[in-house]
Amino acid sequence: MDLNQFLEKSEALKGEAGEKFGSLSSGQLNYKPNSDVWSVGQIIEHLIISNDLYLGNLSKVADGTHNDNGWSKIPFVTGLMGTMLRKGVSPESARKLKTFGIFEPSASDIADSVIEDFIDNQDRLISTIKALKPRDLAKRIATPVSKLLNIRVGDALEMLLLHEERHFLQADGVMNSDGFPE
């Protein structure tokens, strides 16, 4: 994908979030079909947390203050890691993934403002994408999980957007489950 495609996809997902989830009540945002499933609010909060953790390094690339670490100079490792992350979070992936603790949403009720917070977060992502240059897509950043795990900026952006798509589908599943409040 190029920067324009990342922008278009980010804008579309922002609009989709507002349309699908913007009018949900507190009860609907916090409804869980069972204890093993996140609520719509938790899903959206998880996306905000994930995006925020990546936005730090992406913003540094965009404003020219990012410095490579030694591990980012190993192209095979960064390319393989980016491919694995993209495939793992893709909506087409049937694998259920366990999230790392740093990406976990709150276990308690999620604030009604979570959808507005996501839209604000998406605006930050869009601003960051607009500030990037095409050559920045090949630069490498550390993942939030470990400085030893590095991926290309383009892979990080694609992974974040696929991750959002996957979790929007998960939220749809919650909203279509038996017992979802009217």
N, C-alpha and C positions, 0 to 999 in steps of 0.2 A: 504494500500500500504506500501511497505517497502522502505528503502533508495535507493536500486537499481532500483526499479520501478519509484521512483520519479526522479532519474537521467536520466533514459531512456526516460521518458516522457518529461522532460525539454530539453534534447538534441533534441528530435524529433520536439518539438515546435520551438526551435531555428532554426533548418533546414527548417522547413515549412515557418517560417517568411521570411527567406532569399529567398526561392524559389518563394513564392507567391507575396511578396511585395517589394523585393530588387531592382527590375528594374523599379518600378513605377516612373513616372515623377512627378515634383512638382505639375503640374495641376491635375494629377491623385490622388496623395496623399491628395490634398486639395479639391477634388470634393465632393460636398454634393448634393444628389438627391433633398433634400428640407431642409428648415431651421430647421426642427425638428430632423434631422438625423445627426449623427457625420460623418465626413469624415474618410477615412482609416487612415490618419495621426493622427486625433484626437483619434481614437480608440487605435492606437498603443501608443500614448502619455499617454492615460489613463492607459494602462497596465503598462507602465514604472512607473508612479506615484504610482499606487497601489502596485506594487512589491517593490519599494523603501521604502514605508511606512512600509511594513511588514519586509523587509530585516534588518532593524535596530534591532528589537527584535530577529529575527532568528539568526543573526550574534552573538548577545550576548549569546544566548544559545550555539551556536557552539564553541565560545571561552571561555565558562565557566564564563562569567561575568554577566549573567542574574540573577536577583533577583525576586522571586515571590512577587506579591502584595497580600494583604489579600483576594481579590475577587477570585484569581486564585485557592484558596484552596477549593472551593466549586465545587466538581466534577460534580454534576448534572447540574449546570448552564453552566459550560464550555463545557460539552458534548452536551447539548442541543443547545447551541450557535453554536458550530462547525458544527453540523448536519444541522441546519437551513441555515448557510452560504453556506455550500457545495451544498445543494439542490437548494438554490436560484440562485447561479451562474452557475449551471450545464448547459451544452448545451441542455440537454433534457427538461429543465424548459421552459414552454411556457410563464411564467410571465415576463412582461417587468418591469425592476427595475429602479427606479430613484436613481442615484448615489449621495452619500454624497458630499458636496462641496469640501472637501479636496482631493477628487479623480478626480475632474473635469479637463478636458484638456483645453488648451488655446482656446479662441474663434477666435483668428486670425490664419493666415496661419501658418502651421506647417513646420518646417525646413526640408529640403531634407534629413538630416542626421538622421531622426527619426527611420528609420529601423536599421541603424547601432547602434544607441543608444539603441534600444530594444535588439539587439543581445549582446551588451556589458552588458546590464542589466541582460540578461538571463545567461551570463557567470558568473556574480556575484552570481546569484541564484544557479547555478550549483556548484560553489566553496563552497558556504555555505552548500549545501546539502552534499557535499563530506566531510566537516568538522564535520558534525553531527554524533553522535553515535546512534545506534538503540534505546537505552533507552531515548534519547532526544525527540523522537517522542511523548512520553506521557507527557512531560513537558508542562506547560501552559504559554502562553504569552498574554499580553493585545493586543486588536485590536487597530488600529490607530484611530478608531472612539471614543473610550472611554476606560479609564483604568478599568472601571467597567465591560467591556465586555471582557472576556478571553476565549481563545480557545487553544486546544492542538496544539503543533507544527505540528504533523502529519495532523491534520485537516487544519491548515493554509497552509501547502504545497499543499495538495490536492485541497483546495479551490483556491489557486493561479493558479494552472495548469488548473483546470476546467474553471476558469474565462478567461484564455487565449484562451482555445478552443472555448468558447462561443463567445468571441469577434472576433476571426478569422472568425467564421461563419458570424458574423455581417459584417465584412469587405468584405467577399465574396459577401454578399448581395448588398453592395454599388457598388462593382466592376461589378456586373451583372445587375445593374439598368439601365434603359433607360437614355441615355445621358452621360454615363460614357465616358470620353475622350479616344480616341484611342491612 
